[in-house]
């Protein structure tokens, strides 16, 4: 018979035998947890005692050349709700009622529906998750957007109302709202953003073109926290600062832009065209000083927006320019020695038949010098000068002034116009292209070409953005001014062309209404019939344009004015030239460009008896 001690030893032995596998299993389990799956469980633990706070920088702003603010960021608050917090009876209805009173643009029912306490669960692909019985599975509704872009004052008011009513379901996130302090000024060029999923999404204009540079970078702060969410002073803390987007400084001058837009408003009201656009450029640098169109819109009030107003028409529309293109063929004919200002051209008394097709002038001229062809804007005279050059040289002349090529200003929708190669010309092309029919150009291309005439025959690259600033570092990237391209072989021939274009704005010229006391003005009118695809040239519809520069021999600026389908009158001398004159008078005063005393009327009077 076993003793008591033996029995105890046997029991211990059996317990040990049974406990050894348990120890082995626990050891293996600990090995996997502590070694093999260490990172997995460490991350789960971190998720319980660490938190991440995301911060956002401000979107880059847009300024004019002198630092006047054109597009800004205004502090605001986004208000959201966690409907799962509305657990007591009547809280959902009460909050919906209070919100409808504070935000009357939305109804009580709208807020009530947003505050639904549960929502249908969906998988990663957006499909509804079903329970075993086939009914949709629901989860607590933790997020509902109440209002975006709320002013700080309004948000504080809503916060206090929620506190007084003990409704703790609202959350207030500080943010920024895009604002356009100048209203419709330069609106279609600047563009705008829309808020999508709490982020600014660029839609059109410079906002869209420079979206990548102007978009802010998010910041993150990762820290260990206690049970109620407070940061631990001794815990790890990783911080990455948010970075503001880059600021743009344009070549635009806000005062000149304002002058141009005010005068366009007056012209638009008087002549009621389908479209009116204009721009002012410094011909020496290519800097665009002002650019505007009508109709327009106010980006602060999206109800004023239309597709027609939002398009950058001055870069997108390609038109048959009419007579404003005549100086380029004639200018190169002078430069290449095919004609002189005194060369006589037979204008066939207003009607010339070529290849069985008539070409007409607005007046029945007999013979005109080349200078007279420009002054009187003779179609026949220009066509006959082009005939002296031949097709290849006419094509070369138009091409070298940039027609058929984009200006590469920052507009994604800019078009190239249409200037076909000589192989695609028909017999009439050489008589029609030099007078602005059969080809299509954009107003921006025409401006660039006239800059070459105003800048001593040297064509600059147009510029709209002068510099880009990183507000985080203060670093400024200047956009360089490109070296202009010389287009005239003989400078004296260019000066002869300018003399001829000055006569256009003097007595006897088609643009005599553009004359400014004390200044010489060079320019050219153009009135072209409007071609509509599928309908041809439509009676009563015209493009009316004037392009000019002043002072003619050392220009401060070049300006283009184009009206599409003006009503009441259509000749450019009547509808476009007066706009040019009014704007020029005001801009010259703003730029402090003094008149030439010798050109003032009181200094050009003929003494009595002579």
FENKAHU-V842687 format. One line per field, one symbol per residue. ss: DSSP state (H for helix, E for strand, L for the rest). phi: phi as a letter, one per 20 degrees, with the letter a starting at -180 (. if undefined). psi: psi as a letter, one per 30 degrees, with the letter a starting at -180 (. if undefined). Layout:
# FENKAHU-V842687
ss = ???
phi = ???
psi = ???
This chain:
# FENKAHU-V842687
ss = LLLHHHHHHHHHHHHHHHHHHHHHHHHHHHHHHHHHLHHHHHHHHHHHHEEEEEEELLLLLEELLLLLEEEEEEEEEEEEELHHHLLLLLHHHHHHHHHHHHLLLLLHHHHHHHLLLEEELELLLLLELELLLLLELEEELLLEEEEEEELHHHHHHHHHHHHHLLLLLEEEEEEEEEELLLLLLLHHHHLEEEEELLEEEEEEHHHHHLHHHHLLEEEEEEEEELLLLLELLLLLEEEELLELLLEEEELLLHHHHHHHHHHHHHHHHHHLLLEEEEEEELLLLLEEEEEEEELLLLLLLHHHLLHHHHLLHHHHLEELLHHHHHHHHHHHHHHLLLLLLLLEEELHHHEEEELLEEEELLLLLLEEEHHHHHHHLLHHHHHHHHHHHLHHHHHHHHHHLLLLLLLLLLLLLLLLLELLLHHHLLLLHHHHHHHLLLLEEEHHHHHHHHHHHHLLLEELLLELEEEEELLLLLLEEELLLLLLEELLLLHHHHHHHHHHHHHHLLLLLLLHHHLELLELEEEEEEEEEEEELLLEEEEEEEEEEEEEEELLLLLLEEEEEEEELLLLLLLHHHHLHHHHHHHHHHHHHHLLLLLLHHHLHHHLLLLLLL
phi = .ffffffffffffffffffggffffffffffffedfdgfffffffgfeddccdecceefgdccegenffdccddgbcedccdfffeeegnfffffffffffecffdegfffgffegfccffcefenefedefenefedcgeebbfeadmeffffffffgfffffeldeeeccdfbcdfccfemegmffffmacdeclmcfdfdbmfgefdgffeffefdccdbecefdnffefeefbdccffcfffeddeefdgffffgfffffgfffffdlffbccbbcceffdnffeabbbcfcbdffcffeecgffffeffdefdcffmffeffffffffffenebcgefecfellnbceclmdeccdfceeeccffffgffelefffffffffffnffffffffffenfncfemffcfefdembcffgfdfdfegfedgfdncndccegffffgffffffdmndeeefccdebcdeffdnfcdeefefffefddfcgfffffffgfffffedgnefcffefcgnceddabebccfeedgncmfefndcddcbcbbbggebfeadcdccddmfdnabfgfedefgfgfffggfffffeleffegfdfgfeceeggnd
psi = kkleeeeeeeeeeeeeeefeeeeeeeeeeeeeefdegeeefeeeeeffgllkkklkakkklklaeggkkeklkkkakkklljfffifkkfeeeeeeeeeeefifflleeeeeefgkfllkklafggkkkklfgflkkllkjfkkkeklhkleeeeeeeeeeeeeghjgfkkjkkakkklifgbfkgefeealllkkhgkkjkelaeeeegeeefklkklkjklklafggkkkeglkjkkjklkllkkkjlfkjeeeeeeeeeeeeeeeeefhlekklllkkjfefgkjfkkllklaljffjfffkleeefkieffekkljfbfffefeeeefeeefgfllffkkkjghhfkkkkhgkkkllflikdkkleeeeeefhkeeeeeeeeeeeleeeeeeeeefggkgklfglijfgklfajjllefglaffeffeefggkflklleeeeeeefeeefhggkklkkkfkelkkjfefgkkjkjlklklkkfkfjefeeeeeeeefefeglkflfhfffkkkfkkkkaklkjkkkkjkffajkkgklkjlkkllkkefikflkkkkkkjhlkelfkefeeeeeeeeeeeeeeeeefhjlljeffkefggkkkkf.
